Amino acid sequence: MPRKPAHNPHVEIVKKGGIEWRVYPDGRGNWKVYARVGGKEYMANRKTKEGVEEAIPKLMAKMGDTSQRLTLSLKEARDYQEAMKLLGNLDLLDAVRHYVDHKKRGSLRRVTFAAAAIEFKAAKQTAKVSRAYTASIEFHLNFWEKKFGERIIEDLKSSELAKYLHRQEVSDRSKNNCRGVLVIFLNWCKNKGGMLPKNEPTAADEIEVIKTVETRLSVLSPEELDTFLLATKGNANVYRFCAMSALTGIRAAELDRLTWADVQLQADLIEVPAAKAKTAARRLVPVNPRLKTILEAVKEKTGPILNVQLVTIYKSLRRICAKAKLKWPSNAGRHSWISYRVAATGDVARVALEAGNSPAKIFSNYRSVKLPDGRLITQDLAREWFGEKSLAKEGELRGSAGIPDDSEVSGNSP
């Protein structure tokens, strides 16, 4: 069996293939070459020094590919041998990867989704972000927390998150918005919270964004609005949501933040404060005759305008629509209001201020809009929509047990 040469002052080191080859005279008139690689010894005997050096390529050929071999110190070689003994039949690289991953995750904080959300919200409040942004963050995090509140952040899987998101009965855009907040939250958990490994994608990053297709504006006719108000008359919050969406154009998330203190019926105005507006800019929305009649019928004008969460309102609205065989398309109220308001005023810039949108967007999307039945939205249709021709209809609604107030439906949970 070849043996490693004892200390010999005549040993020369020849480096080839990333390996240190020891070339030395054997004291009997011959020359030897020796190397130990991967726990194996390689040796050759020749009569001349040149002969053993020429034998090195043949020895390397027995080892296989040596292009990536590194020269190991004696300690490194011994460590390698010991590691291979401990691993047995296990792969060295797999074992190292598992160990590194274990050490890296061992330093992570094991925090539940609910506890992490509290930390995240506190960090945003310290950063003094806008109230509107804070409200949006809280709304979407509440959605995830209902399902995953007690789960450890590190244990969340993208597949289960995606499954929960995609089975919700909301628009694709709403799903993308909800995903976006989760991405922000989990990346904060990774980079600031110490709850997820850095330099790795989070479970939210791996949820694919849904491709949305630009579709025709969902605009209701005055007759359809009448039908919706009749169908929702037994549920105060759903009724008020439909009426205010269609007759103010205020975004649903903004409506969710408004209180009765923001309603100025004597001035025929609703204020959307900067802290409650999506654009973080204060704006005033006119109260038209039809809406004024509806709001004046409410007896208790304190606290939030909508007494339940939007998710609850949407679920109740879907049930009502299914029973009455109706359809309330996504953003139908806002799209309708802007279209009729542009037709009524002829002033794109004014409507842009009232809607909290850009004049260019209003001009390109909401001028000369046609209803699904082919009718062009004109000033006459706008007057009917906003109540200049329909106050009598509102009287019929209220007179036939129609418009509920909060006292009539207290305890009626949508």
VEXTORTOR-160945 format. One line per 3 residues: number of its first residue (from 1); their letters; for each residue x, y, z of C-alpha. Coordinates in pm, 1 decimal, decimal comma, padded with zeros to 6 digits. Example, Ala and Ser with C-alpha at 12.3 -4.5 7.8 and 13.67 -1.06 7.14 Angstrom:
BEGIN
1	AS	01230,0 -00450,0 00780,0; 01367,0 -00106,0 00714,0 .
//
This chain:
BEGIN
1	MPR	00000,0 00000,0 00000,0; 00150,9 00340,0 -00092,0; 00265,3 00541,5 00202,7 .
4	KPA	00306,5 00912,2 00243,4; 00675,3 00996,1 00229,4; 00851,6 01081,8 00553,3 .
7	HNP	01008,9 01422,8 00585,6; 01268,3 01455,4 00313,5; 01469,6 01770,7 00249,3 .
10	HVE	01484,7 01680,6 -00118,8; 01105,3 01685,3 -00169,9; 00988,4 01924,5 -00437,9 .
13	IVK	00624,8 02044,9 -00472,2; 00482,4 02039,1 -00824,2; 00132,7 02195,3 -00863,1 .
16	KGG	-00082,7 02052,4 -01138,0; -00460,7 02038,7 -01166,2; -00496,2 02230,2 -00839,9 .
19	IEW	-00313,6 01950,3 -00656,0; 00020,4 01959,1 -00476,0; 00232,1 01670,6 -00602,0 .
22	RVY	00537,9 01575,1 -00400,4; 00835,2 01468,5 -00614,3; 01137,1 01319,4 -00433,6 .
25	PDG	01422,6 01063,2 -00466,3; 01359,9 00737,9 -00280,5; 01727,0 00689,3 -00179,9 .
28	RGN	01762,3 00382,5 -00400,4; 01836,7 00564,1 -00723,3; 01470,0 00602,2 -00828,5 .
31	WKV	01216,8 00887,0 -00807,1; 00863,0 00894,5 -00671,2; 00562,3 01122,8 -00704,6 .
34	YAR	00289,6 01130,4 -00435,5; -00039,4 01310,6 -00359,4; -00337,5 01250,7 -00130,6 .
37	VGG	-00677,4 01367,1 -00263,4; -01022,0 01294,9 -00120,6; -00887,3 01041,0 00125,1 .
40	KEY	-00710,0 00845,8 -00148,7; -00336,8 00819,3 -00220,3; -00186,2 00841,7 -00564,7 .
43	MAN	00178,2 00741,6 -00625,4; 00411,0 00643,3 -00910,0; 00777,2 00526,0 -00933,8 .
46	RKT	01011,6 00612,4 -01217,5; 01384,2 00598,5 -01275,9; 01416,4 00971,9 -01337,9 .
49	KEG	01267,7 01291,7 -01202,2; 01136,2 01376,9 -01546,9; 00973,3 01035,9 -01560,9 .
52	VEE	00764,7 01084,3 -01246,1; 00661,3 01431,9 -01356,2; 00540,4 01284,0 -01684,8 .
55	AIP	00340,0 01027,1 -01483,3; 00134,2 01298,3 -01308,5; -00124,1 01341,4 -01595,5 .
58	KLM	-00190,1 00965,4 -01589,8; -00247,5 00976,0 -01214,6; -00482,2 01270,7 -01259,1 .
61	AKM	-00676,6 01080,1 -01522,4; -00753,7 00815,4 -01259,4; -00912,0 01085,0 -01042,4 .
64	GDT	-01153,3 01207,6 -01308,1; -01215,1 01580,4 -01368,9; -00959,5 01780,6 -01171,6 .
67	SQR	-01033,8 02120,1 -01325,4; -01225,3 02231,7 -01015,1; -01001,0 02069,5 -00754,8 .
70	LTL	-00855,4 02282,7 -00479,1; -00530,4 02227,6 -00292,4; -00611,0 02124,1 00065,1 .
73	SLK	-00393,7 02177,7 00366,0; -00320,0 01880,1 00586,8; -00582,1 01996,2 00841,5 .
76	EAR	-00842,9 02049,3 00567,8; -00779,6 01705,2 00429,6; -00814,3 01547,4 00773,6 .
79	DYQ	-01135,6 01746,5 00840,0; -01275,3 01628,5 00510,0; -01198,7 01266,2 00591,3 .
82	EAM	-01364,1 01294,5 00933,8; -01670,3 01467,2 00787,2; -01714,8 01193,3 00528,8 .
85	KLL	-01696,0 00927,6 00801,6; -01967,0 01104,5 01003,5; -02192,8 01151,8 00701,0 .
88	GNL	-02175,4 00791,9 00591,1; -02387,6 00765,5 00276,5; -02516,0 01123,9 00293,8 .
91	DLL	-02410,6 01384,3 00037,8; -02163,7 01636,7 00174,9; -02306,8 01937,8 -00012,6 .
94	DAV	-02665,4 01858,4 00091,7; -02552,2 01826,2 00451,4; -02374,5 02161,1 00442,4 .
97	RHY	-02675,5 02334,3 00288,1; -02906,2 02186,7 00551,4; -02672,8 02298,5 00830,2 .
100	VDH	-02640,8 02653,6 00698,2; -03017,4 02683,8 00652,8; -03073,4 02553,3 01006,1 .
103	KKR	-02826,0 02801,6 01155,8; -02974,4 03086,8 00956,5; -03331,9 03005,8 01055,4 .
106	GSL	-03231,9 02936,8 01410,4; -03175,2 03308,9 01462,2; -03518,7 03406,3 01325,2 .
109	RRV	-03794,7 03523,1 01556,3; -04090,5 03285,3 01570,6; -04378,4 03534,9 01560,4 .
112	TFA	-04744,8 03485,4 01469,0; -04905,0 03679,9 01185,9; -05126,3 03871,9 01429,8 .
115	AAA	-04833,4 03973,6 01653,2; -04621,9 04072,1 01353,2; -04909,6 04282,6 01216,9 .
118	IEF	-04922,7 04478,0 01544,5; -04549,0 04550,9 01520,4; -04581,1 04649,1 01154,7 .
121	KAA	-04868,4 04892,6 01218,9; -04678,0 05048,2 01509,0; -04373,2 05095,7 01285,7 .
124	KQT	-04587,4 05269,3 01022,7; -04739,2 05498,7 01284,1; -04390,2 05589,1 01405,3 .
127	AKV	-04296,2 05665,7 01044,8; -04594,9 05904,7 01033,3; -04748,4 05770,0 00714,0 .
130	SRA	-05084,3 05911,9 00608,9; -05402,0 05796,7 00779,2; -05541,2 05686,9 00445,6 .
133	YTA	-05239,7 05461,5 00389,3; -05266,1 05327,7 00743,8; -05636,4 05253,9 00694,3 .
136	SIE	-05567,0 05071,1 00367,9; -05290,3 04865,0 00529,3; -05513,2 04772,0 00821,1 .
139	FHL	-05806,7 04678,8 00598,2; -05604,1 04436,6 00388,1; -05406,0 04292,0 00678,9 .
142	NFW	-05733,7 04218,9 00859,5; -05833,8 04010,6 00556,6; -05522,0 03792,2 00590,5 .
145	EKK	-05530,8 03788,0 00969,4; -05877,0 03627,9 00976,4; -05728,9 03315,8 00817,4 .
148	FGE	-05362,9 03316,9 00921,5; -05359,1 03521,7 01244,2; -05228,1 03237,6 01461,9 .
151	RII	-04978,4 03105,0 01207,7; -04604,6 03163,5 01245,3; -04481,9 03404,9 00977,5 .
154	EDL	-04192,3 03177,0 00882,1; -04426,8 02880,3 00823,0; -04655,3 03051,1 00568,9 .
157	KSS	-04661,9 02889,7 00224,8; -04727,2 03075,6 -00098,1; -04961,7 02801,3 -00220,3 .
160	ELA	-05200,7 02835,2 00074,4; -05191,8 03215,1 00061,2; -05270,5 03213,1 -00310,9 .
163	KYL	-05551,4 02960,1 -00266,5; -05715,8 03171,8 00005,0; -05683,8 03490,5 -00201,9 .
166	HRQ	-05813,0 03352,0 -00531,8; -06127,7 03200,0 -00387,6; -06251,1 03539,8 -00263,0 .
169	EVS	-06543,4 03685,2 -00456,1; -06384,5 04020,1 -00535,3; -06241,5 04174,3 -00850,9 .
172	DRS	-05897,4 04079,6 -00980,8; -05779,2 04431,3 -00907,6; -05888,9 04398,1 -00545,0 .
175	KNN	-05702,2 04069,1 -00521,4; -05387,0 04233,6 -00658,7; -05422,3 04516,7 -00407,5 .
178	CRG	-05455,9 04265,2 -00125,4; -05151,1 04076,2 -00249,2; -04954,4 04401,7 -00270,8 .
181	VLV	-05013,2 04483,6 00095,9; -04906,7 04130,6 00194,6; -04584,9 04172,0 -00007,8 .
184	IFL	-04506,8 04497,1 00176,7; -04584,5 04338,9 00512,2; -04378,6 04020,6 00467,4 .
187	NWC	-04083,3 04212,6 00326,1; -04092,7 04429,6 00638,5; -04095,2 04107,8 00845,2 .
190	KNK	-03785,5 03999,4 00652,5; -03584,6 04319,4 00643,2; -03688,1 04488,8 00966,8 .
193	GGM	-03861,1 04233,3 01186,0; -03605,5 03950,5 01172,9; -03884,3 03696,9 01114,1 .
196	LPK	-03787,5 03571,9 00767,8; -03448,8 03488,5 00611,7; -03293,4 03767,8 00413,1 .
199	NEP	-03188,5 03725,6 00050,6; -03482,3 03490,3 -00005,9; -03823,1 03568,1 -00158,9 .
202	TAA	-04116,8 03574,1 00079,6; -04428,4 03360,2 00040,2; -04612,9 03667,3 -00090,8 .
205	DEI	-04347,9 03740,0 -00354,7; -04423,2 03402,6 -00510,5; -04797,3 03473,5 -00552,2 .
208	EVI	-04847,1 03569,0 -00915,6; -05005,8 03903,3 -00998,8; -05335,4 03858,0 -01179,1 .
211	KTV	-05338,5 04013,3 -01524,6; -05629,8 04253,6 -01547,6; -05789,6 04348,6 -01877,0 .
214	ETR	-05928,5 04692,9 -01940,0; -06301,7 04652,7 -01985,7; -06588,6 04881,3 -02064,6 .
217	LSV	-06698,6 05107,6 -01780,2; -06969,3 04954,4 -01564,5; -07236,7 05225,1 -01580,3 .
220	LSP	-07592,0 05188,6 -01451,4; -07903,4 05348,2 -01595,7; -08138,2 05560,0 -01378,2 .
223	EEL	-08389,0 05275,4 -01396,3; -08130,4 05026,6 -01270,9; -08044,7 05255,7 -00980,9 .
226	DTF	-08413,2 05269,9 -00887,5; -08422,7 04890,6 -00889,6; -08116,4 04860,6 -00669,1 .
229	LLA	-08249,0 05108,4 -00413,9; -08576,0 04918,0 -00396,5; -08398,1 04582,3 -00363,4 .
232	TKG	-08169,0 04700,5 -00081,1; -08428,2 04898,2 00115,8; -08440,5 04639,1 00394,8 .
235	NAN	-08071,7 04675,1 00481,5; -07969,6 05023,8 00594,4; -07594,9 04985,9 00537,9 .
238	VYR	-07621,5 04826,0 00194,8; -07886,1 05076,4 00090,6; -07674,0 05369,0 00208,5 .
241	FCA	-07362,5 05225,0 00044,7; -07532,9 05189,3 -00295,2; -07692,3 05533,6 -00272,5 .
244	MSA	-07374,0 05714,2 -00171,9; -07157,1 05526,1 -00420,9; -07393,0 05607,9 -00707,9 .
247	LTG	-07481,0 05963,9 -00603,9; -07142,7 06092,1 -00480,7; -06881,6 05884,0 -00665,6 .
250	IRA	-06683,0 05855,9 -00342,4; -06459,0 05550,3 -00343,6; -06571,8 05255,7 -00131,3 .
253	AEL	-06262,9 05268,4 00091,9; -06317,8 05641,8 00145,8; -06685,9 05586,1 00230,8 .
256	DRL	-06572,7 05333,1 00486,1; -06373,1 05606,6 00664,6; -06631,8 05884,8 00654,2 .
259	TWA	-06841,0 05984,5 00956,1; -07155,8 06193,0 00983,5; -06934,9 06483,1 01090,9 .
262	DVQ	-06811,7 06495,0 00729,2; -07166,4 06542,8 00596,4; -07290,8 06903,2 00571,7 .
265	LQA	-07648,8 06874,6 00453,2; -07726,6 07243,2 00508,6; -07447,3 07332,6 00265,9 .
268	DLI	-07530,0 07040,6 00033,4; -07171,7 06913,6 00062,6; -06980,2 06609,6 00182,0 .
271	EVP	-06619,5 06667,2 00281,2; -06362,1 06398,2 00211,7; -06076,6 06504,8 00443,5 .
274	AAK	-05718,1 06460,4 00327,2; -05660,0 06197,5 00596,7; -05944,8 05987,2 00456,1 .
277	AKT	-05886,6 06041,5 00083,4; -05696,6 05799,9 -00137,8; -05501,6 06090,0 -00288,9 .
280	AAR	-05436,7 06247,7 00055,9; -05595,0 06569,9 -00074,9; -05911,0 06722,8 00073,6 .
283	RLV	-06208,5 06756,6 -00159,5; -06576,9 06854,3 -00146,6; -06848,9 06648,4 -00313,7 .
286	PVN	-07191,4 06802,7 -00387,6; -07504,8 06653,8 -00231,1; -07772,3 06632,8 -00502,2 .
289	PRL	-08150,0 06643,1 -00428,9; -08192,8 06267,3 -00445,1; -07910,8 06192,9 -00203,0 .
292	KTI	-08019,8 06470,1 00032,2; -08363,4 06310,9 00060,8; -08203,3 05976,2 00144,9 .
295	LEA	-07963,9 06115,1 00406,7; -08222,7 06335,8 00574,2; -08431,0 06022,9 00643,3 .
298	VKE	-08158,6 05882,1 00872,1; -08248,6 05954,0 01236,1; -07918,0 05885,8 01412,0 .
301	KTG	-07648,3 06087,3 01236,8; -07351,6 06006,7 01461,7; -07040,6 05795,6 01418,0 .
304	PIL	-06945,3 05623,5 01092,1; -07181,2 05655,8 00796,8; -07145,3 05280,9 00737,7 .
307	NVQ	-07186,0 05082,8 01058,3; -07028,8 04758,6 00937,4; -06716,4 04660,9 00745,7 .
310	LVT	-06709,2 04679,3 00368,0; -06655,9 04303,3 00344,0; -06987,1 04250,9 00525,4 .
313	IYK	-07162,2 04500,9 00298,2; -07028,1 04330,9 -00014,4; -07142,7 03989,6 00105,8 .
316	SLR	-07490,9 04122,4 00182,3; -07506,4 04302,0 -00152,5; -07415,4 03980,5 -00335,9 .
319	RIC	-07692,9 03793,7 -00154,1; -07946,4 04063,4 -00239,0; -07837,5 04069,4 -00603,7 .
322	AKA	-07856,5 03691,1 -00629,8; -08208,5 03687,3 -00485,6; -08332,5 03972,8 -00706,9 .
325	KLK	-08133,3 03855,2 -01012,7; -07940,2 04182,1 -01027,6; -07575,3 04264,3 -01081,5 .
328	WPS	-07376,0 04544,2 -00919,4; -07049,2 04554,0 -01119,5; -06722,7 04654,7 -00955,5 .
331	NAG	-06704,4 05035,3 -00908,3; -07042,6 05072,1 -01080,2; -07143,5 05355,4 -00846,0 .
334	RHS	-06831,7 05566,0 -00900,4; -06818,4 05508,1 -01277,0; -07185,7 05599,8 -01308,0 .
337	WIS	-07160,5 05913,0 -01093,0; -06863,3 06055,4 -01285,5; -07030,1 05983,9 -01621,0 .
340	YRV	-07357,7 06152,6 -01521,5; -07179,0 06440,0 -01346,8; -06971,9 06519,6 -01658,2 .
343	AAT	-07289,9 06515,4 -01866,9; -07471,6 06739,8 -01617,0; -07197,6 07003,4 -01579,0 .
346	GDV	-06995,3 06979,7 -01899,0; -06697,9 07072,3 -01680,9; -06426,6 06806,0 -01677,5 .
349	ARV	-06191,3 07001,7 -01449,0; -06463,2 07054,7 -01189,4; -06563,9 06689,1 -01187,0 .
352	ALE	-06197,1 06588,3 -01158,0; -06166,8 06795,0 -00838,0; -06487,3 06648,2 -00696,9 .
355	AGN	-06389,3 06291,0 -00785,6; -06026,9 06315,1 -00673,6; -05901,4 06213,8 -01015,2 .
358	SPA	-05697,9 06369,2 -01294,2; -05873,5 06582,0 -01560,6; -05700,4 06376,0 -01829,9 .
361	KIF	-05848,8 06055,5 -01690,6; -06195,6 06206,5 -01664,2; -06173,0 06347,9 -02017,9 .
364	SNY	-06057,6 06021,4 -02177,0; -06288,8 05781,0 -01991,4; -06608,3 05962,3 -01897,1 .
367	RSV	-06711,1 06189,1 -02183,3; -06998,7 06078,8 -02409,4; -07050,0 05751,0 -02226,1 .
370	KLP	-07315,4 05512,0 -02353,1; -07529,2 05284,7 -02141,9; -07533,9 04910,2 -02221,3 .
373	DGR	-07869,8 04961,0 -02394,9; -07709,0 05210,1 -02635,9; -07844,5 05533,4 -02487,5 .
376	LIT	-07600,3 05821,2 -02463,0; -07575,3 05976,5 -02116,3; -07714,1 06327,1 -02166,6 .
379	QDL	-07812,5 06614,5 -01941,7; -08169,7 06484,6 -01932,3; -08059,4 06142,5 -01811,6 .
382	ARE	-07824,5 06309,5 -01563,4; -08111,3 06515,4 -01416,3; -08308,7 06196,6 -01370,3 .
385	WFG	-08010,0 06020,4 -01212,2; -07947,4 06300,3 -00960,9; -08310,6 06341,6 -00862,8 .
388	EKS	-08431,3 06653,2 -01039,7; -08695,4 06433,0 -01202,3; -08718,6 06157,9 -00942,3 .
391	LAK	-08805,1 06316,1 -00607,5; -09150,7 06171,1 -00644,7; -08997,5 05826,8 -00682,2 .
394	EGE	-08799,7 05875,0 -00362,4; -09122,4 05967,2 -00185,9; -09273,5 05642,8 -00309,5 .
397	LRG	-08973,7 05451,1 -00180,3; -09007,2 05593,1 00170,3; -09384,4 05578,0 00172,9 .
400	SAG	-09394,4 05208,0 00088,7; -09194,1 05106,2 00396,0; -08902,1 05193,1 00182,3 .
403	IPD	-08605,5 05381,7 00315,1; -08493,7 05231,3 00645,2; -08325,7 05425,8 00919,8 .
406	DSE	-08085,0 05281,7 01174,2; -08355,4 05238,8 01437,9; -08557,4 05020,8 01202,4 .
409	VSG	-08277,9 04778,0 01130,8; -08085,1 04781,9 01458,4; -07972,7 04426,6 01508,6 .
412	NSP	-08006,1 04350,8 01136,7; -07656,1 04229,5 01067,4; -07588,2 04210,5 00691,1 .
//
